[in-house]
Amino acid sequence: DATLNGKMLNITGTHPSLLTLNFGPMTELKYLYSAITFLGFLIIVVSNCAVISTVALNKSLQEPMYIFISAICLNGLYGSSSFFPNLFVNLISKTQTISYVGCLAQVFVIHTYMGGELAFLTVMAYDRYLCICHPLRYNTIMSLSMVLKLIFGAWLFIICLFTVHFALTIRLPLCDSFILKIYCDNWSVVRLSCIDTTVNNIYGLFITVVIIVLLPIIIFISYIEILKVCIRASKDFRSKSLQTCTPHLMTITNFVINVLFEILLHRFSPTNLSYELRTVMSLQYLVVPPILNPLIYGWKTREIRVKLTKLLSSKLALHRLYTKTAQFSSFFRCRVGEVVMK
């Protein structure tokens, strides 16, 4: 019957309405993992929103570099929203499944998040290049409209690039419903196909070269030019340049390493690796960057750190004032009540 069903699936070109996710041993400690998932998502939302709101509420921070930082943090929220809530729901559920449509939506968001991250980092490298190598022309070139155009252009580039890949995936009939990971990505869906996937594989390789090879090369070239200028510049200029570039370099290094883990996982037969190692490798680029990015930029970038501290201090002061006012009001009402009773 299973064989017959598989053949019918192949002929009709249909797909299962529900896909099963591979949670494996995680279900034995599902409440512990669900608590960790909830806490992780809460940290991501609070920390990224803190950086974004700090930039938005302070006019002195509404400059190209800080706007790009906000775009990176917003992209982290975008990617996390497609992964953490679904993971949490599956962990507390009896069965770990996802609808076919939900799986495709997750595929689209996760891959555009990954591409968007490197596209924004490339745009930030160009911004640093202009700021350090062409300081006199920087303000003229990097206007607010140019910043918004670069952000929109980077996002549109990734959307267009992956939409083709996504369309190639949607056309595939599926003969199986078991996803090897705890979430859906393009490779996990394509491997379930009943038909030849050579076109998908070729275009997937093309996207990988563009995003994982070409964009980092552009970033590398930008920093070579920056390094040349720093070598000839004064010690004070080198120090300031290093201060602004260090968080960016840390973010790039962190993200590229995490994505390489994912690529290596696809290159080797995943079933030959232990479940634990396979899961950790597949989660690196989804979990680590959204947590580290606001910490790196929030604390390594002095201007954001100072403004964020002031913002938190003012909110804390307002909370204390509200608490004391409420206490005084309560005390006053009690005293008035006692006087009236007498």
Disulfide bonds with the S-S distance in Angstrom:
Cys103-Cys184 2.09
Cys175-Cys194 1.68
